[in-house]
């Protein structure tokens, strides 16, 4: 709702639906007490309507998520389907449903994010700010250390984290209370709970960081306390499973808190409003792999100078009749428009609105952080980052022929019949 989208919620719990009326959302949220696995309930929620853009399956049962996704795709093939899943078997089935089916694995997403954060701290800063993390500032610099990391828990999250850290060339030691895989047993595994004794066996005193990633919040909190007692300087990442424990986790003073549900929510939101964000961060990471850290710093400085440090809005513009009819009309008549034209201030074309183009996709060609002289054409997609006021100004520019004409030519022609007649009769000639 903060992104201007209309939402219909289906849930079997009446209390959750009743609570929708009590929360301060950006728009009215409709709710239906029902089981979403039943096709008729999806239809009652509006699945077959033209305005239905997508279905998001976020139940705690991945089998149910799979069935909702299949049902939605069969009943309305044009909608987007987004599903939370951590099962490879389910992912194989979902992959057969065709385009615009997106699978979100919170553990894989966070593991990749952590690896990128260690490799390029600036990307973490930018990502936190763009996704709207409360309190995130572009001036913040998180610096996870390099060295040996201890992973407490070797479930889905632990496996993805170990793989991601090893890709960064970091060694890991796993503490696992369950059975240690025979193929991986050795010095890198410690069997048992993450007690102070086992933390010492894992090398806590010289380790660079520790991740408490079990399924139980109480265990994760005790791991953080034990780790800090044995090594006050260690970098701590902790997994928070339940939102209601937020106050306690913040009091634990961990360096990073990972909540799977929040990770999924942010990932899904960006899929819906800014699918090109993936291209943006891939472009920045490619730059970092080439050893050009200055480009990332310059990108952050440019965004901060243009937009400021306040909460940003991220949005995607498709140059078509639905999103930018006036813009498309000028292009189809042979006119040329670049990014500088549409980023002028409608009140004073010599000024710019507070917005930065992050990505332009023209066919198969993708440009990250394009220059302002980049031409845009029919069918192009542009990912913008800016203030709420800049978003509204750009909407006016793309949909008002008089405003667009003024921004391109610098001339604001008379619009009414009387003023047009007056100008034609009395305007100086030559």
N, C-alpha and C positions, 0 to 999 in steps of 0.2 A: 504493500500500500504506500510506503514511502516513495517508491519509484513510480507511483501513479497508476498502478495496476489494480484491476478489480478482481477480487478473490472470492471463491466459494469453498467452504470447508466442509468435508464429510468426516464424521467421527462417530464411533459407536457409543462414546461416553457422553451422556446428556450434560454433565457438569462442564465439560470442555466447550460444548456448543453454547451453553448459557453464558459462559465467561466472555464470549466474543463481544457481548453487548457492554461489558464493563471496561474493556481495554481501550486505550487511546490510540486507535489506528488512524492512518492518514485518510481512510475512506471507510464507508460502511462495509462490513464483511458479513455476507450471508452464511448461514450454517444449516447443516442437515444432519439430524441424528439418524445414522444408518450405517450399514456395512457396505463399504465401497467395493467389495468383491462381487456384489450383486449388480449385474449390468443395468437393471432398471433404475438403480439409485444414481449411477453415473449419468444416465440420461436425464433424470430429474434435476440433477445439479447443473445441467446445461451442456453436456458433452456434444450434442448434435448441433448446437447453435453456431451460426456463422461467426459470432464474436468470441467463441471459445478458442483460445490460443494454445493451451496446453494442459496436460494432466501431470501432477507431481505426486508420486507414490512414496510416502514416508512412514509407513507403519513399521512397527518393530519386528514384524514377521516378513522375512524376505520372500517367502513363498507367496504371501498375499500381494506383496509389491509386484512380483512377476505376473501374477494373474491379472491385476489391475492394468498393468502395462499392455499385456496382450489384448485384453478386452477393449481398452481405449483405442489401440491402433486398428483393430478390426472394425469398430463402430464408427470411427472418424479418422481415416488415414492421413488427413492433412495436419492434425494437431501435433505439437511437440509432446514427447513423453520423456519425463525425467524420473529416474528411479534410483533410490538408495539401495546399494547392494554391495556385499563384500564377498560373495560367492562366485568363484570362477565358473561353476556349472550354470548359474543363473545368467552370468554375463554372456556366455556362449549362446544361450537361447535368446536373450534380448538383442544380441547383435544381428540375429536373423530377421528382426522386425523392420529393417530398412533405415532410411535416413531420418534424421531428427529424433533419434532415440538416444538419450544420454544417460550414462550410468555414472553415479557418483559414489565412490568409495571413500569415506571420510579418512580412513587410516592411510590409504595410498596417497590421497591428496595432501594430508599433513606431512607424511614422510618426505614427499617430493619438495614440499614447501620448506621443511627443515633443512634438507640438503642444500637447497638454493640459498637459504639464509646464511648457512655456514660459509658457502662458497662466495656469496655476494651479499654482504650485510645491507647494502643500499637498496637491493630489491625487496628485502623484508620491510624496510621503512616505507617504501613506495606502495607495496601491496597492502600493508596495514592501513595506510591512509586512504587508498582508493576504495577499499571495501567498506570503509566507514567504521572501523574499529573505534569504540568510544575512547577519547583521550589521545588518539594517535596523532602525532605531529610529524611533519616532514623534516623537522630539525632533529628528531630522535635518531640515535644510531645504536642499534643492538649489535653486539659483537660476540656471538658464540665462539668459544675458543676451539682451536684445533688440538688434537691429541687423542687419547683413549677415552671412549664413552662407555658408560655402564648402562645396560638396558635391563630394567627390572620387569620381567614379564615377557614371554615369547609367544604371545597370541598373534592375532592378525596385525595389530599395530606394531608389535615388537619386530615381527618379520619384515614388514615394509620399512621400518626405521633402520634396521640393520643393513638391509640392501642399499638404502639411500646413503647412509653414512659411509659404507664401504666404497661406493662410487666416488665419494669425495676423498678417498685415500685414507680414511680414518679407521683405526682399529677399534673393535668393540668387544666387550665382555658381557655375557648374558647371565642374569640370575633368574632361574626358573624353578618354581616349587614343584611343577609337574615332572613328567618323564622327559629326560633330555634326549633329543634325537640321536640315535647311535651313530649316524653318519657325520654328526657335527660335534660329538662329545670331545672334550679335550680341555686345554688351558683356557679357551674362550668361553667356557660354560661353567657355572657354579650351580649345583643342585641345591634346592631348598628355598626358604623364604628370604627376603631381603633384610635379614637381621644385621645388627652391627658386626657380628662375627663374619657373616658371608660377604658383607660389604668390604670388610678388610681383606678377605681372601680375593675379592675381585679387583683390589687395588684402588680403593676409594681415596686413599691419601694422596695419590699422585694423578688421579684421573682428571681429565679436563671437564667432563660433564656427566650428568646422570639423567635418565629418563624414567620416571615412574609411570608405567603404562599398563597396570593391571586393570581388571574389570571392577575393582572395588575401591571406592573413594577413601575409605578409612585406611586401607593398606597403602594407597598412594601417598596420603598425607604423612603416615608414619615413616615411609621411606624418605621423604623430603626432610623430615626432622632428624632422622638418624644420619643422613648424608651430611646435612649442615653441621651436625655435632662433630662428625669425624673430619670434615674438610670444609671449613666455613667459606672458602673461596670458590667452591665448585659451582658450575653453571647447572641450575636445576630446571628441568622441564617436567611438568606433571599433568597427567590426564585427569580431567574432571568429568565424571560420568553423569551426574545429576545436577541440574541447574540450581536446585534448592540449597546446595552446599557451597554456593558461590562465595558467601561471606567468609567461610572458613578457609577456602583455598586462597583468597586474597590475603588473609592474615598469615598464611604459611610463608609468604615472601619468596615464592618461586620466581624464577626469571621469565618463564613462559608457562601459560596455562592453556592446555589444549582440550576443548570440549567438542566431541565428535558431532553432536547435533548442530552446533554453531558453525563448525567447519563445513558441514553439508549445506546449511542454509546460505552461507555466503557464496559457496561455489555455485549453487543452483541459481541464485539471484544474478550472478554475473553471466551465467549461461543464457538467461532470458533477456537481460537488458544490454549485455556487452559481450557477445560471443567472440568478438575480435580481441578481447583482453588476453586470451591465450596467446595469440600471435604477438601481442605487445611484449609480454614477459619472455616469450621464446626468443624474440629479437634481442632483448636486453641481455639474456643469458648467453646468446651466441656472441655478442660483443664482449662479454666478460671472458668467455673461453679464449677469445683472441687476444686477451691481455689488455684490453682497452677499458680500464676502470673509469677513466676520465669521462667517457661518454655517458655512463650511468650517473655520475655526479652532475654533469652538465644537464642531463634530462631532469633531474630533481630540482636543480637550481632554476631551470627555465619554467617548470610548472609552478614552483613556489613564487617566482617573480610575477607571473602572469595571473595567477589565481589567488595567491595568498595562502595562508595556513589553515583557513577554516575548513569545515566539512565540505568535500567536493560532491558534485553530481556527475555520474558517468552515464552516457547515453549513446545510442547508435542511430545514425541517420542513413536511410536507404534512399537513393536518388531515384524515386519513381513517382507515379501519379498519386499514390496514397499518402506518402510522407512529405514530398516536396514538389507539388504540382507546378508552382510558379517557376521554380528553379529548372525543372525538367522542360517546361515550355520554352524558356530562353535557350536552353541547350539544343533542343530539337529544331529550333529556328536558325541554328547556325552560330549562336552566340558562344563565347568562351567565358568560363567562370573559374576562378581559382579560389583557393582557401582564403586568401587575403580579402577577397570581395565579400564573402559571406560572414567573415568575422569582424566586419566593420560595425561600429555602433550605429543603430538606426536613428539615434538622436543627433549624432555628429560623426560623419563618415571618416573624419580625420583621426578618430579614436578607435580603439579596439575593445570588443567585449572580453570579459574575463574567462576565456576558454582556450584550451590547447588541443589541437588534433593529435591523437595518439597513433592512430593507424588508418591508412586508406587501403581498401581492397578493390582493385579494378580487374575483374575477371580472375585470372590465376595469379596476378601480380599483387603482392602485399608490401606496402611501404610503412615502416615503423618510424614514428616521429617525422612525418613529412614536412618539407619546407612550405612556406605560405604561398609560394608561386606554383604549387602543384595544382594542375588542372583537374577538375572533377567532371565526370560524364554520366550518362544514363546508366543505371544499374550499379553504380559504385556504392560502396558502403564506407562510412566514415565513423570512427570511434572518437568521441569528444569527451573531454574532462573539463569541468568548469563550475561556476557558481550557478545557483538556482536562477538568478536574474539573467545570466548569459543563456541558459537553456530557453527561457521565455523569449529573449530577444531573437535567438536563432530561429525559433518557431515562427515568429512574425516575418523574418526575412525570407524564409522559404515558402511562405504562403501568401505574401502580399506583394503584388506586382509593382505598386508604387514605391514601396520601401526598397525592393530589390533594384528597381531602376535608379533610384537615388544613390544607393550604395555603389553601383557599377559606374554610373556616368557622372555623379556629382550634381545632377540637375533634378529638381523636384517640380515636375510639370503641373499645371493647374488640373484639377480633377473634375470640377463641376462644369456644366454647360456655360453658365454665365461667365465664370472666370476664364474659360477657354476662349469665349467670344471677345472678352475684354482684352486679353493678351494679343489675340490675332489683330485686333483693331488698333490698339494703342502702343504695343511694344515697339521699341526702336528698331528700325530696319538696318540690315547690313551688319 
